[in-house]
Amino acid sequence: MDYTNVVIFIILAFSLGLIMIMNKDRIPASLRRGMAITSIVMILFAFFLIVYSFFDLGSS
C-alpha cells in the first residue's frame, strides 16, 4: 500500500495543530472554537492512521 497520502495528511494535521497553538491570540473568537475542534479531529484521525499503518505493516 502506498502511504504517501497518509504521510502528507499526518504532516498537515500536526502543522495545523501547531499553527493553532502558536497563533491562538490572532484568531477571531468566533472562528477559534470551530477551528480548534476541526484540528483536534484531524490530529486524532492522524494518530489513528499512524497506529493502523503500524498494524498493517506487521501483517504484510
mmCIF file of the N, C-alpha and C atoms, coordinates in Angstrom:
data_MODEL
# 
_entry.id   MODEL 
# 
loop_
_atom_site.group_PDB 
_atom_site.id 
_atom_site.type_symbol 
_atom_site.label_atom_id 
_atom_site.label_alt_id 
_atom_site.label_comp_id 
_atom_site.label_asym_id 
_atom_site.label_entity_id 
_atom_site.label_seq_id 
_atom_site.pdbx_PDB_ins_code 
_atom_site.Cartn_x 
_atom_site.Cartn_y 
_atom_site.Cartn_z 
_atom_site.occupancy 
_atom_site.B_iso_or_equiv 
_atom_site.pdbx_formal_charge 
_atom_site.auth_seq_id 
_atom_site.auth_comp_id 
_atom_site.auth_asym_id 
_atom_site.auth_atom_id 
_atom_site.pdbx_PDB_model_num 
ATOM 1   N N  . MET A 1 1  ? 0.847   -1.185 0.000  1.00 0.00 ? 1  MET A N  1 
ATOM 2   C CA . MET A 1 1  ? 0.000   0.000  0.000  1.00 0.00 ? 1  MET A CA 1 
ATOM 3   C C  . MET A 1 1  ? 0.886   1.240  0.000  1.00 0.00 ? 1  MET A C  1 
ATOM 4   N N  . ASP A 1 2  ? 0.467   2.229  -0.758 1.00 0.00 ? 2  ASP A N  1 
ATOM 5   C CA . ASP A 1 2  ? 1.215   3.485  -0.858 1.00 0.00 ? 2  ASP A CA 1 
ATOM 6   C C  . ASP A 1 2  ? 0.761   4.434  0.261  1.00 0.00 ? 2  ASP A C  1 
ATOM 7   N N  . TYR A 1 3  ? 1.684   4.823  1.115  1.00 0.00 ? 3  TYR A N  1 
ATOM 8   C CA . TYR A 1 3  ? 1.356   5.657  2.268  1.00 0.00 ? 3  TYR A CA 1 
ATOM 9   C C  . TYR A 1 3  ? 1.677   7.135  2.045  1.00 0.00 ? 3  TYR A C  1 
ATOM 10  N N  . THR A 1 4  ? 1.869   7.546  0.806  1.00 0.00 ? 4  THR A N  1 
ATOM 11  C CA . THR A 1 4  ? 2.231   8.933  0.531  1.00 0.00 ? 4  THR A CA 1 
ATOM 12  C C  . THR A 1 4  ? 1.145   9.895  0.996  1.00 0.00 ? 4  THR A C  1 
ATOM 13  N N  . ASN A 1 5  ? -0.107  9.603  0.660  1.00 0.00 ? 5  ASN A N  1 
ATOM 14  C CA . ASN A 1 5  ? -1.204  10.485 1.062  1.00 0.00 ? 5  ASN A CA 1 
ATOM 15  C C  . ASN A 1 5  ? -1.383  10.501 2.570  1.00 0.00 ? 5  ASN A C  1 
ATOM 16  N N  . VAL A 1 6  ? -1.159  9.376  3.205  1.00 0.00 ? 6  VAL A N  1 
ATOM 17  C CA . VAL A 1 6  ? -1.286  9.307  4.660  1.00 0.00 ? 6  VAL A CA 1 
ATOM 18  C C  . VAL A 1 6  ? -0.216  10.170 5.328  1.00 0.00 ? 6  VAL A C  1 
ATOM 19  N N  . VAL A 1 7  ? 0.997   10.090 4.839  1.00 0.00 ? 7  VAL A N  1 
ATOM 20  C CA . VAL A 1 7  ? 2.090   10.887 5.414  1.00 0.00 ? 7  VAL A CA 1 
ATOM 21  C C  . VAL A 1 7  ? 1.819   12.376 5.213  1.00 0.00 ? 7  VAL A C  1 
ATOM 22  N N  . ILE A 1 8  ? 1.333   12.758 4.056  1.00 0.00 ? 8  ILE A N  1 
ATOM 23  C CA . ILE A 1 8  ? 1.015   14.165 3.798  1.00 0.00 ? 8  ILE A CA 1 
ATOM 24  C C  . ILE A 1 8  ? -0.089  14.639 4.739  1.00 0.00 ? 8  ILE A C  1 
ATOM 25  N N  . PHE A 1 9  ? -1.136  13.824 4.935  1.00 0.00 ? 9  PHE A N  1 
ATOM 26  C CA . PHE A 1 9  ? -2.217  14.201 5.838  1.00 0.00 ? 9  PHE A CA 1 
ATOM 27  C C  . PHE A 1 9  ? -1.716  14.341 7.269  1.00 0.00 ? 9  PHE A C  1 
ATOM 28  N N  . ILE A 1 10 ? -0.867  13.423 7.709  1.00 0.00 ? 10 ILE A N  1 
ATOM 29  C CA . ILE A 1 10 ? -0.350  13.480 9.081  1.00 0.00 ? 10 ILE A CA 1 
ATOM 30  C C  . ILE A 1 10 ? 0.463   14.755 9.288  1.00 0.00 ? 10 ILE A C  1 
ATOM 31  N N  . ILE A 1 11 ? 1.313   15.085 8.337  1.00 0.00 ? 11 ILE A N  1 
ATOM 32  C CA . ILE A 1 11 ? 2.120   16.309 8.447  1.00 0.00 ? 11 ILE A CA 1 
ATOM 33  C C  . ILE A 1 11 ? 1.229   17.541 8.479  1.00 0.00 ? 11 ILE A C  1 
ATOM 34  N N  . LEU A 1 12 ? 0.211   17.574 7.613  1.00 0.00 ? 12 LEU A N  1 
ATOM 35  C CA . LEU A 1 12 ? -0.680  18.735 7.582  1.00 0.00 ? 12 LEU A CA 1 
ATOM 36  C C  . LEU A 1 12 ? -1.526  18.851 8.841  1.00 0.00 ? 12 LEU A C  1 
ATOM 37  N N  . ALA A 1 13 ? -1.984  17.727 9.382  1.00 0.00 ? 13 ALA A N  1 
ATOM 38  C CA . ALA A 1 13 ? -2.794  17.776 10.595 1.00 0.00 ? 13 ALA A CA 1 
ATOM 39  C C  . ALA A 1 13 ? -1.984  18.307 11.775 1.00 0.00 ? 13 ALA A C  1 
ATOM 40  N N  . PHE A 1 14 ? -0.761  17.804 11.940 1.00 0.00 ? 14 PHE A N  1 
ATOM 41  C CA . PHE A 1 14 ? 0.068   18.292 13.042 1.00 0.00 ? 14 PHE A CA 1 
ATOM 42  C C  . PHE A 1 14 ? 0.514   19.735 12.807 1.00 0.00 ? 14 PHE A C  1 
ATOM 43  N N  . SER A 1 15 ? 0.708   20.122 11.571 1.00 0.00 ? 15 SER A N  1 
ATOM 44  C CA . SER A 1 15 ? 1.056   21.514 11.272 1.00 0.00 ? 15 SER A CA 1 
ATOM 45  C C  . SER A 1 15 ? -0.099  22.444 11.610 1.00 0.00 ? 15 SER A C  1 
ATOM 46  N N  . LEU A 1 16 ? -1.324  22.033 11.279 1.00 0.00 ? 16 LEU A N  1 
ATOM 47  C CA . LEU A 1 16 ? -2.492  22.854 11.620 1.00 0.00 ? 16 LEU A CA 1 
ATOM 48  C C  . LEU A 1 16 ? -2.625  22.999 13.127 1.00 0.00 ? 16 LEU A C  1 
ATOM 49  N N  . GLY A 1 17 ? -2.413  21.912 13.859 1.00 0.00 ? 17 GLY A N  1 
ATOM 50  C CA . GLY A 1 17 ? -2.467  21.996 15.318 1.00 0.00 ? 17 GLY A CA 1 
ATOM 51  C C  . GLY A 1 17 ? -1.408  22.926 15.880 1.00 0.00 ? 17 GLY A C  1 
ATOM 52  N N  . LEU A 1 18 ? -0.203  22.860 15.334 1.00 0.00 ? 18 LEU A N  1 
ATOM 53  C CA . LEU A 1 18 ? 0.876   23.741 15.787 1.00 0.00 ? 18 LEU A CA 1 
ATOM 54  C C  . LEU A 1 18 ? 0.562   25.202 15.475 1.00 0.00 ? 18 LEU A C  1 
ATOM 55  N N  . ILE A 1 19 ? 0.035   25.455 14.297 1.00 0.00 ? 19 ILE A N  1 
ATOM 56  C CA . ILE A 1 19 ? -0.328  26.828 13.921 1.00 0.00 ? 19 ILE A CA 1 
ATOM 57  C C  . ILE A 1 19 ? -1.443  27.351 14.816 1.00 0.00 ? 19 ILE A C  1 
ATOM 58  N N  . MET A 1 20 ? -2.408  26.480 15.143 1.00 0.00 ? 20 MET A N  1 
ATOM 59  C CA . MET A 1 20 ? -3.494  26.900 16.029 1.00 0.00 ? 20 MET A CA 1 
ATOM 60  C C  . MET A 1 20 ? -2.963  27.259 17.419 1.00 0.00 ? 20 MET A C  1 
ATOM 61  N N  . ILE A 1 21 ? -1.996  26.499 17.907 1.00 0.00 ? 21 ILE A N  1 
ATOM 62  C CA . ILE A 1 21 ? -1.432  26.782 19.232 1.00 0.00 ? 21 ILE A CA 1 
ATOM 63  C C  . ILE A 1 21 ? -0.607  28.064 19.196 1.00 0.00 ? 21 ILE A C  1 
ATOM 64  N N  . MET A 1 22 ? 0.189   28.249 18.149 1.00 0.00 ? 22 MET A N  1 
ATOM 65  C CA . MET A 1 22 ? 1.078   29.408 18.086 1.00 0.00 ? 22 MET A CA 1 
ATOM 66  C C  . MET A 1 22 ? 0.323   30.713 17.841 1.00 0.00 ? 22 MET A C  1 
ATOM 67  N N  . ASN A 1 23 ? -0.788  30.671 17.083 1.00 0.00 ? 23 ASN A N  1 
ATOM 68  C CA . ASN A 1 23 ? -1.494  31.894 16.716 1.00 0.00 ? 23 ASN A CA 1 
ATOM 69  C C  . ASN A 1 23 ? -2.868  31.994 17.352 1.00 0.00 ? 23 ASN A C  1 
ATOM 70  N N  . LYS A 1 24 ? -3.052  31.435 18.546 1.00 0.00 ? 24 LYS A N  1 
ATOM 71  C CA . LYS A 1 24 ? -4.380  31.430 19.148 1.00 0.00 ? 24 LYS A CA 1 
ATOM 72  C C  . LYS A 1 24 ? -4.863  32.831 19.516 1.00 0.00 ? 24 LYS A C  1 
ATOM 73  N N  . ASP A 1 25 ? -3.967  33.771 19.713 1.00 0.00 ? 25 ASP A N  1 
ATOM 74  C CA . ASP A 1 25 ? -4.384  35.132 20.054 1.00 0.00 ? 25 ASP A CA 1 
ATOM 75  C C  . ASP A 1 25 ? -4.825  35.924 18.824 1.00 0.00 ? 25 ASP A C  1 
ATOM 76  N N  . ARG A 1 26 ? -4.364  35.547 17.657 1.00 0.00 ? 26 ARG A N  1 
ATOM 77  C CA . ARG A 1 26 ? -4.686  36.282 16.428 1.00 0.00 ? 26 ARG A CA 1 
ATOM 78  C C  . ARG A 1 26 ? -5.967  35.799 15.756 1.00 0.00 ? 26 ARG A C  1 
ATOM 79  N N  . ILE A 1 27 ? -6.455  34.631 16.124 1.00 0.00 ? 27 ILE A N  1 
ATOM 80  C CA . ILE A 1 27 ? -7.654  34.070 15.502 1.00 0.00 ? 27 ILE A CA 1 
ATOM 81  C C  . ILE A 1 27 ? -8.877  34.699 16.167 1.00 0.00 ? 27 ILE A C  1 
ATOM 82  N N  . PRO A 1 28 ? -9.833  35.182 15.374 1.00 0.00 ? 28 PRO A N  1 
ATOM 83  C CA . PRO A 1 28 ? -11.043 35.776 15.966 1.00 0.00 ? 28 PRO A CA 1 
ATOM 84  C C  . PRO A 1 28 ? -11.795 34.768 16.836 1.00 0.00 ? 28 PRO A C  1 
ATOM 85  N N  . ALA A 1 29 ? -12.440 35.272 17.860 1.00 0.00 ? 29 ALA A N  1 
ATOM 86  C CA . ALA A 1 29 ? -13.129 34.406 18.828 1.00 0.00 ? 29 ALA A CA 1 
ATOM 87  C C  . ALA A 1 29 ? -14.235 33.583 18.165 1.00 0.00 ? 29 ALA A C  1 
ATOM 88  N N  . SER A 1 30 ? -14.863 34.129 17.148 1.00 0.00 ? 30 SER A N  1 
ATOM 89  C CA . SER A 1 30 ? -15.959 33.396 16.504 1.00 0.00 ? 30 SER A CA 1 
ATOM 90  C C  . SER A 1 30 ? -15.458 32.177 15.730 1.00 0.00 ? 30 SER A C  1 
ATOM 91  N N  . LEU A 1 31 ? -14.232 32.206 15.246 1.00 0.00 ? 31 LEU A N  1 
ATOM 92  C CA . LEU A 1 31 ? -13.668 31.082 14.489 1.00 0.00 ? 31 LEU A CA 1 
ATOM 93  C C  . LEU A 1 31 ? -12.840 30.140 15.353 1.00 0.00 ? 31 LEU A C  1 
ATOM 94  N N  . ARG A 1 32 ? -12.422 30.587 16.507 1.00 0.00 ? 32 ARG A N  1 
ATOM 95  C CA . ARG A 1 32 ? -11.458 29.844 17.319 1.00 0.00 ? 32 ARG A CA 1 
ATOM 96  C C  . ARG A 1 32 ? -11.964 28.461 17.721 1.00 0.00 ? 32 ARG A C  1 
ATOM 97  N N  . ARG A 1 33 ? -13.199 28.363 18.195 1.00 0.00 ? 33 ARG A N  1 
ATOM 98  C CA . ARG A 1 33 ? -13.701 27.081 18.677 1.00 0.00 ? 33 ARG A CA 1 
ATOM 99  C C  . ARG A 1 33 ? -13.866 26.074 17.543 1.00 0.00 ? 33 ARG A C  1 
ATOM 100 N N  . GLY A 1 34 ? -14.429 26.514 16.423 1.00 0.00 ? 34 GLY A N  1 
ATOM 101 C CA . GLY A 1 34 ? -14.623 25.617 15.284 1.00 0.00 ? 34 GLY A CA 1 
ATOM 102 C C  . GLY A 1 34 ? -13.316 25.112 14.702 1.00 0.00 ? 34 GLY A C  1 
ATOM 103 N N  . MET A 1 35 ? -12.348 26.007 14.589 1.00 0.00 ? 35 MET A N  1 
ATOM 104 C CA . MET A 1 35 ? -11.050 25.596 14.056 1.00 0.00 ? 35 MET A CA 1 
ATOM 105 C C  . MET A 1 35 ? -10.320 24.672 15.029 1.00 0.00 ? 35 MET A C  1 
ATOM 106 N N  . ALA A 1 36 ? -10.479 24.917 16.328 1.00 0.00 ? 36 ALA A N  1 
ATOM 107 C CA . ALA A 1 36 ? -9.836  24.052 17.319 1.00 0.00 ? 36 ALA A CA 1 
ATOM 108 C C  . ALA A 1 36 ? -10.434 22.649 17.276 1.00 0.00 ? 36 ALA A C  1 
ATOM 109 N N  . ILE A 1 37 ? -11.745 22.543 17.164 1.00 0.00 ? 37 ILE A N  1 
ATOM 110 C CA . ILE A 1 37 ? -12.395 21.232 17.088 1.00 0.00 ? 37 ILE A CA 1 
ATOM 111 C C  . ILE A 1 37 ? -11.985 20.512 15.813 1.00 0.00 ? 37 ILE A C  1 
ATOM 112 N N  . THR A 1 38 ? -11.923 21.241 14.705 1.00 0.00 ? 38 THR A N  1 
ATOM 113 C CA . THR A 1 38 ? -11.507 20.642 13.437 1.00 0.00 ? 38 THR A CA 1 
ATOM 114 C C  . THR A 1 38 ? -10.075 20.122 13.515 1.00 0.00 ? 38 THR A C  1 
ATOM 115 N N  . SER A 1 39 ? -9.194  20.897 14.103 1.00 0.00 ? 39 SER A N  1 
ATOM 116 C CA . SER A 1 39 ? -7.800  20.450 14.197 1.00 0.00 ? 39 SER A CA 1 
ATOM 117 C C  . SER A 1 39 ? -7.659  19.272 15.160 1.00 0.00 ? 39 SER A C  1 
ATOM 118 N N  . ILE A 1 40 ? -8.438  19.242 16.234 1.00 0.00 ? 40 ILE A N  1 
ATOM 119 C CA . ILE A 1 40 ? -8.392  18.095 17.155 1.00 0.00 ? 40 ILE A CA 1 
ATOM 120 C C  . ILE A 1 40 ? -8.856  16.827 16.458 1.00 0.00 ? 40 ILE A C  1 
ATOM 121 N N  . VAL A 1 41 ? -9.938  16.930 15.695 1.00 0.00 ? 41 VAL A N  1 
ATOM 122 C CA . VAL A 1 41 ? -10.442 15.758 14.962 1.00 0.00 ? 41 VAL A CA 1 
ATOM 123 C C  . VAL A 1 41 ? -9.411  15.275 13.949 1.00 0.00 ? 41 VAL A C  1 
ATOM 124 N N  . MET A 1 42 ? -8.780  16.202 13.248 1.00 0.00 ? 42 MET A N  1 
ATOM 125 C CA . MET A 1 42 ? -7.772  15.817 12.262 1.00 0.00 ? 42 MET A CA 1 
ATOM 126 C C  . MET A 1 42 ? -6.560  15.167 12.932 1.00 0.00 ? 42 MET A C  1 
ATOM 127 N N  . ILE A 1 43 ? -6.131  15.671 14.079 1.00 0.00 ? 43 ILE A N  1 
ATOM 128 C CA . ILE A 1 43 ? -4.990  15.091 14.787 1.00 0.00 ? 43 ILE A CA 1 
ATOM 129 C C  . ILE A 1 43 ? -5.336  13.709 15.317 1.00 0.00 ? 43 ILE A C  1 
ATOM 130 N N  . LEU A 1 44 ? -6.538  13.537 15.843 1.00 0.00 ? 44 LEU A N  1 
ATOM 131 C CA . LEU A 1 44 ? -6.953  12.214 16.312 1.00 0.00 ? 44 LEU A CA 1 
ATOM 132 C C  . LEU A 1 44 ? -7.002  11.214 15.166 1.00 0.00 ? 44 LEU A C  1 
ATOM 133 N N  . PHE A 1 45 ? -7.497  11.643 14.010 1.00 0.00 ? 45 PHE A N  1 
ATOM 134 C CA . PHE A 1 45 ? -7.528  10.759 12.851 1.00 0.00 ? 45 PHE A CA 1 
ATOM 135 C C  . PHE A 1 45 ? -6.113  10.450 12.366 1.00 0.00 ? 45 PHE A C  1 
ATOM 136 N N  . ALA A 1 46 ? -5.204  11.417 12.480 1.00 0.00 ? 46 ALA A N  1 
ATOM 137 C CA . ALA A 1 46 ? -3.803  11.173 12.106 1.00 0.00 ? 46 ALA A CA 1 
ATOM 138 C C  . ALA A 1 46 ? -3.177  10.135 13.028 1.00 0.00 ? 46 ALA A C  1 
ATOM 139 N N  . PHE A 1 47 ? -3.463  10.206 14.339 1.00 0.00 ? 47 PHE A N  1 
ATOM 140 C CA . PHE A 1 47 ? -2.966  9.183  15.260 1.00 0.00 ? 47 PHE A CA 1 
ATOM 141 C C  . PHE A 1 47 ? -3.533  7.809  14.899 1.00 0.00 ? 47 PHE A C  1 
ATOM 142 N N  . PHE A 1 48 ? -4.818  7.766  14.560 1.00 0.00 ? 48 PHE A N  1 
ATOM 143 C CA . PHE A 1 48 ? -5.425  6.505  14.135 1.00 0.00 ? 48 PHE A CA 1 
ATOM 144 C C  . PHE A 1 48 ? -4.717  5.954  12.901 1.00 0.00 ? 48 PHE A C  1 
ATOM 145 N N  . LEU A 1 49 ? -4.419  6.813  11.937 1.00 0.00 ? 49 LEU A N  1 
ATOM 146 C CA . LEU A 1 49 ? -3.728  6.355  10.729 1.00 0.00 ? 49 LEU A CA 1 
ATOM 147 C C  . LEU A 1 49 ? -2.322  5.848  11.035 1.00 0.00 ? 49 LEU A C  1 
ATOM 148 N N  . ILE A 1 50 ? -1.646  6.479  11.991 1.00 0.00 ? 50 ILE A N  1 
ATOM 149 C CA . ILE A 1 50 ? -0.309  6.011  12.378 1.00 0.00 ? 50 ILE A CA 1 
ATOM 150 C C  . ILE A 1 50 ? -0.397  4.616  12.981 1.00 0.00 ? 50 ILE A C  1 
ATOM 151 N N  . VAL A 1 51 ? -1.335  4.421  13.906 1.00 0.00 ? 51 VAL A N  1 
ATOM 152 C CA . VAL A 1 51 ? -1.487  3.110  14.541 1.00 0.00 ? 51 VAL A CA 1 
ATOM 153 C C  . VAL A 1 51 ? -1.915  2.068  13.520 1.00 0.00 ? 51 VAL A C  1 
ATOM 154 N N  . TYR A 1 52 ? -2.842  2.426  12.642 1.00 0.00 ? 52 TYR A N  1 
ATOM 155 C CA . TYR A 1 52 ? -3.297  1.491  11.615 1.00 0.00 ? 52 TYR A CA 1 
ATOM 156 C C  . TYR A 1 52 ? -2.157  1.096  10.679 1.00 0.00 ? 52 TYR A C  1 
ATOM 157 N N  . SER A 1 53 ? -1.310  2.052  10.324 1.00 0.00 ? 53 SER A N  1 
ATOM 158 C CA . SER A 1 53 ? -0.207  1.730  9.426  1.00 0.00 ? 53 SER A CA 1 
ATOM 159 C C  . SER A 1 53 ? 0.798   0.803  10.106 1.00 0.00 ? 53 SER A C  1 
ATOM 160 N N  . PHE A 1 54 ? 0.993   0.944  11.429 1.00 0.00 ? 54 PHE A N  1 
ATOM 161 C CA . PHE A 1 54 ? 1.867   0.021  12.151 1.00 0.00 ? 54 PHE A CA 1 
ATOM 162 C C  . PHE A 1 54 ? 1.295   -1.404 12.142 1.00 0.00 ? 54 PHE A C  1 
ATOM 163 N N  . PHE A 1 55 ? -0.008  -1.522 12.363 1.00 0.00 ? 55 PHE A N  1 
ATOM 164 C CA . PHE A 1 55 ? -0.637  -2.841 12.339 1.00 0.00 ? 55 PHE A CA 1 
ATOM 165 C C  . PHE A 1 55 ? -0.615  -3.438 10.931 1.00 0.00 ? 55 PHE A C  1 
ATOM 166 N N  . ASP A 1 56 ? -0.808  -2.588 9.941  1.00 0.00 ? 56 ASP A N  1 
ATOM 167 C CA . ASP A 1 56 ? -0.804  -3.060 8.547  1.00 0.00 ? 56 ASP A CA 1 
ATOM 168 C C  . ASP A 1 56 ? 0.597   -3.476 8.111  1.00 0.00 ? 56 ASP A C  1 
ATOM 169 N N  . LEU A 1 57 ? 1.613   -2.814 8.617  1.00 0.00 ? 57 LEU A N  1 
ATOM 170 C CA . LEU A 1 57 ? 2.990   -3.191 8.298  1.00 0.00 ? 57 LEU A CA 1 
ATOM 171 C C  . LEU A 1 57 ? 3.322   -4.571 8.864  1.00 0.00 ? 57 LEU A C  1 
ATOM 172 N N  . GLY A 1 58 ? 2.796   -4.869 10.039 1.00 0.00 ? 58 GLY A N  1 
ATOM 173 C CA . GLY A 1 58 ? 3.079   -6.154 10.652 1.00 0.00 ? 58 GLY A CA 1 
ATOM 174 C C  . GLY A 1 58 ? 2.416   -7.326 9.940  1.00 0.00 ? 58 GLY A C  1 
ATOM 175 N N  . SER A 1 59 ? 1.305   -7.068 9.236  1.00 0.00 ? 59 SER A N  1 
ATOM 176 C CA . SER A 1 59 ? 0.598   -8.165 8.569  1.00 0.00 ? 59 SER A CA 1 
ATOM 177 C C  . SER A 1 59 ? 1.124   -8.435 7.158  1.00 0.00 ? 59 SER A C  1 
ATOM 178 N N  . SER A 1 60 ? 1.951   -7.548 6.629  1.00 0.00 ? 60 SER A N  1 
ATOM 179 C CA . SER A 1 60 ? 2.435   -7.746 5.253  1.00 0.00 ? 60 SER A CA 1 
ATOM 180 C C  . SER A 1 60 ? 3.568   -8.730 5.191  1.00 0.00 ? 60 SER A C  1 
# 
